[in-house]
């Protein structure tokens, strides 16, 4: 039986041989070639519910040495913490993961204590230009399905980009939904508020992060005001609903050939309110957060600009209204190296020095309902 993931690819493209087919239900939209495809390269701005059904407050920013990891030096014992949903250091290979790309040339656990961020093993994702020449869309992915959906989730992992490896067309993904929703990752799709929402953390060629977000109140790239009415101000002549783009200001490039720590926070909104939040940390430093009242910036079509030539301080971000039902909550995370031939070829034509094989390493993955923090010594 073919999985919904493969069926989604067939419906959208009918021609892809993604390395993640037939191994999991969550979809990655083949042919996601809209304004946000490898979006950061195109932008100019660089526990259970409470009794009333509202989500608990997310923990605020914390400094180095804080969070759950401070209690568990080198992550020893962290998997048993009651706030932890999932832990994998890949020492038992893919144990605990729900799905993964079955092709070991694309995705494999490797043993090298000298290279691993901790222990003796790590995950290696590799996508070659030769493979892309044969298949337009290639995904090397590992996915974890939560045993129970949660309104607030923190996801920490370590990543290492080998050499000049090009950043993926789309990178890692957080998916939320009701019990049956499996369609996070579909391109040019506005999800229903009572079904799901999702976002990618992507990186551009300069090593700068952005969030690429799909939810029921997302904006179109057609009109300046995010609507899709023909004849509007700034009419682009075509209605698209690709991921809305949020690029935090003040970033520096992530390092190459070094492990770095990423933590992503997702907070679903109270139904009927715009109090949903997203935040990203690198090496325990807050890269950016989007919540009611912060940051200040400007909506232009499908991007919220906080820096760059399109930035104007038109007021604070309103916060996310991610869902219209408490049944929608965070339910899966996906480590993905999803490359698209057309976008990589275009980047190379524009001067990107990409090797034959793009390789990303991962290690020390934790999912929890409280702030995790990077590994403490």
N, C-alpha and C positions, 0 to 999 in steps of 0.2 A: 504494500500500500504506500502510495506516495504521500509525503508529508504536506501540510498546508504551506510550508516554506517553499517547496518545489512547485506546488501548484500556483503559488503567487508569482514566482518567477516566470513560469510558462505563460500565465495570463498577461504579464506585462511585456515580456520580451520574445518568448517562443524560440529563443536561440541561444540561451546562455548555458554554460556548464559550470556554474559556481561550485567551488569546492565544498560548500556547506549544504548542498542539497541532500535530501533524504535523511537528515540527521536531526532535525528539530523543527518545531512548529512556527517559530517566529520568522517573519518575512523580511527580506532585504530587497528593496525594490530595484530590480535590474533596470538599467537605463535611467537612473536618477541623474539627469543631465540638466536640471534647471539652474537658476541663478545661484542656488546654494550648493551645487555639486562641487565637492572639495571647496566648500563655501568660504573658508577662511582665506583662500587665495584670491577671492574676488571682491572682498569687502575693503573699504577704505579706512574704516576705523580699526585699524589694526588688529513597636509595642502595640497595642490595640487602640481603637478610637476611644476618646473620652465619652462619658455618659451621654452627652448631648450630640454625639455623632461627629464632633469636630476633631481634627487631628491634634495630637499633642504638639506643643511648641518644639521647634527644632533647636538643638543646641547652637549657640552662637559661635563666632570665630574663637579659636583657642590657639595658643602659641606652641612652640616646639616642646615636646615632652609631655604634652597633655593628651586627653582622650583616653580611650580604653587601653591603647598600647603602652601607656605609662605604667600600667599595672603588670604588664607581661613583657619583661625584657626579651628582645629577640623573638617576640611573638610566642614564646613558650607558654602554653596553657591558654592562649587567647581563644581557641576554638571552643572551650568549655564555658566561656563567659555567657551569662544568660542573655546579654544584649546582642550576641553574635549569632547571625543567621547562617553564615557559611565561612569556611576558611579553607584555602588550598595553597600550599607551598609547592605543589606538584611532586612531593616526595613519594606519593603513592600514585603517580601518573595522573590520570583523569578521574580518579576516585572522587565522587561527590558531584562532579559536573553532570549536567543533564544531557547535553549534546555537545558534539565537537565534530569538526571536519575530519572525515575518516582517512583522508589521503595524507600519509606521513611526509610526503614531499612538500605539502603546504603547511601542515601543523603537526608538531611532535614534541613530546617531552624529552629533553636531553639531559644527560648527566655530566656535570663538570663543576665540581665544588669550587674551583678557582674562578669560575665565571658567574655562578649562581649568586643571586642577591642574598640568599640564606639557604642553609642546607647544602644538598648536592645537586639538586635538579631545578630546572626552569622550563618554561614553555617557549618554543621557537615557532614563529609564524614567518613564512617565506613565500613571496609571490614574484615570479620571474617575468621579465618582459617577453620571453619566449612563450610562456604559458598564456600571457595576455594576447599575444599574436594569434593564438588558436582559439581563445575564449575571451569575449569582450569584457566579461565581468567575472572576477575571481575573488572569492571570500575564503579566508583562513580564520576560523572562528571557534570559540568555546563559549558555551552559554550555560548559565545557571538559572533554573526556575525555583523561585521561593516556595517553600512548603505552605506558607500562608502569606497573603498579600498584606502589605504594611503601608501606612500613610506617610511615614518618614523613613528614609533609608540613606545610609552612608556606605559608600563603596570605595575601598582603598586598594590600590594595586601599585606595583612597581613596573616600570617600563624601561626599555633600553633600545634605542634606534642604532643599528649597526652602520657605521660609516656614513656615507651620503644617502642611505636609503630614503627614497621619496616617502613622504607622508601619504597615508591612504586617501582615496577618494572620500571615504567616510571611515571613521575609526571606531571607538567603543560606544556602546549604546545602553541606555536605561529604558526599560519598557514598563508601562503601567496599564492596567486594564481591569475589567471585571473577570469573573471566573473563566469565561470562555474566550476572551479576547486574545488572539495570537497574531495580529497583523501589524505590530510595530515594525517599522522599517520600510513600509510601502511608500513609494515615491508619489509626489503630487496628489496627496490624499488628505482630506480634512476629516479626522476621526470624530465620531459622535461623542459628546460629553459624557454620556452614560456608558460608553464602551471603553475608551482608553486614551492615553497620550504617551509620547515618547520623545527622546532627544538623543542626539549624538554629541560626544565631545570630539571635535575635529582639530586638526592642526594644519597650518599652512606651510609653505616652503621655507618661511623665515622662522619656523618653530614657535609660532604664536597660536594660542588656543582660541577656539570659539565654540559656542553652543548652537546647535542646529535643531530647532524645536518644532514639533508638531502637536497641536492641540485644537480643540473645537473652536476657539476664538482666534486662531492664527490669522495673519494678514496675507493678502495676495500681493504678488509682486507687480500687478498691473498698474495700479493707481498710486499716486503719491501718498494718499491717506490710507492705503492698505485695502481699499475696497476693490471691486471688480466691475464697476459700472462703465460701459463704453462711453467715450467722450469725456472722461474725468480729467482732472488736472494731472499732467504727466503720463497720460495714457500710453502704455507700452504696446498696445494693440493685441495682446494675448493674455488670457487669464491662466495663471499658474498658482498653485498652492504648494510650493516647495518649502522646506523647513525655514522658519524664521530665524534670523541670525543675530546672535548676541556676542560681541567680541569685547571682553573687558579691556579697559585702558591700562596703560602703564606696565605692560608685560615686557619681560625679557625672554629671549629664545631658550627653549629647553636644551640641555646639553646633548651632545652626540657621544656614543661609546661610553656612556655612564648611566648607571641606574638612577632614576629619579622617581619620587613618590608622588602619586596622584590620588586625591580624594575628592569624590563627587557627592554632594548632598542634594537630595530631592525631597521636597515637602509638598504634599498635595494640599490643595486649598480646602477650607471649610466650604461646603456646598453653598453657593449663592454669594460668595465673597471672593475678592481678588487677593487672597493672602497666601497663595502658593509661592514657593521659593526654589531657586536653584543656586548652588554655590560650588566653586572649584578651588581646591588648594593644590599647590605644588610644593613639596618639601616642607609641609606645615605652614606655608605662607599663603594667605588668601589671595588668589589670583583675581577673583571677581565673584560678586553675589548679586542676584536679582531678586528683589523682594519689594513689598509696598514701601514706596518712598525712596528707593535707591536702586541703581544710581540715577543721576540726572542725565538727560540726553534728549534725543530726537528720534521719533519714528519717521522713517522714510520708506515707503512701500513695505517690504517684508523684513527690514533690518532696524534694530534699535541702536543708533549711533551714539557712542559716548566719547569718541575722539575721531580725528581725521577730518578731511575736507568737508564732509557732509554733517559734521557735528555742529549743532546749535543747542544751547541750553534752553529747551522748551519746557522743562519741568521734570519731576521725578518719575521714574518707572512706576507703573500702577500696581505691579504684582500680577501673578498668574491666576487666572480662573481656569485651572486645568480640567476640572470635572464637574458634572452636574449630579453625580450620584456617589454616595459613600461606598458603593460596591467597587468603584474604580480606585485602585491603589497600586503601589509599586510591586511588581511581580517577577521581574527577571533582569539580569544584566548579561551583556555579551561583550567579550573581548573579541574584537573583529579587526582584521586587516583586509578591508574591502577595496580592491583596486578596479578601476575602469579604464580600459585601453584608451579611449578617446581623450579623456581628461589628462592621463599621464603623457600621452603623445603630445598634446598641446603644451603642457608644461615644459617638456623637453625641447620642443620647438622654440619656446620662449627663453631658453637658456638654462633650464634646470639640468644639473649634472647628476643624473640618476644611474646607478649601476645596473647590471643585468638582473640582479636579484635584490628585492627589497626585503629586509629582514628586521623584524621587531621581536624582542624578547620580553617575557612577562614573568613575574614571580610574586609571591607573598600577597595573595588576594584575600581580602576580608570584606564581608558584607555585614552590617550591623544596624541597629536602630538608634545608636548614639554615635557621637563623634569618635573616630578611631584613632587618628593620628598616625604619623610615620613610626616605623619600628624604633623602639628605645633600646639602648644598650644596657 
